[in-house]
Amino acid sequence: MLPKKNRLFLRQDRTIFLKGKRLNFNHLRVYTYPSQVGTRFSLVIPKKVVALATKRNRLKRIIYQEVYNCLKKHRFKTANVKLVFYLKKPVLEEEGFKAELRKVLTQLC
């Protein structure tokens, strides 16, 4: 689980979708936007993409764990940034998805 200081609450801040930079990958779309308070993360997994809540929660745990590991090992290129991970395709293989996620995070780190 991410520390509270690294979580981004999307209900309070929607500008990232309107003004943020968009990076597209195979399964993920990543929105980035400068922040004044530090590096913050959020995650969006639509019901249309993954119908079962148990699978959505599993994917959330996987993504948050990889982000947490990246935070522990490295610092991001820009220390003050907001990141939103948006899942745009269903995930069929967890291992392939983890590899793609690590590749995305190394590009951002």
Residue, then its C-alpha position, 0 to 999 in steps of 0.5 A: m500500500l502506498p503511503k498517504k503522502n503519495r496518494l492522489f485523490l481524484r475526486q478533489d483534483r480532476t485537472i490532470f485529465l484536462k491539462g496533463k500530458r498523456l503517455n500511451f502503452n499497451h495496457l496502460r495510459v499514464y497521465t502526468y501533471p506537475s505538482q507542488v506537494g510531491t510525487r502522487f499516484s492514483l489508479v483508474i480501472p473501469k468496470k467496462v475493462v475488468a468486470l469483477a471487483t476481485k480482479r480489479n482489486r488484484l490489479k490495483r494491488i499489483i500496480y500499487q506494489e510496483v509503484y511502491n517498489c519503484l519509490k523505494k529504489h529510485r527517485f522519479k526524474t521530476a520529484n513533484v509530479k502527479l501520475v494517474f494510471y488508467l487501464k485501457k485493456p483487460v489483462l490476460e497474463e499477470e506476468g506480462f502485465k507486470a513486465e510492461l508495468r516495470k517498463v513503464l515505471t523505468q521510463l518514468c523513473 
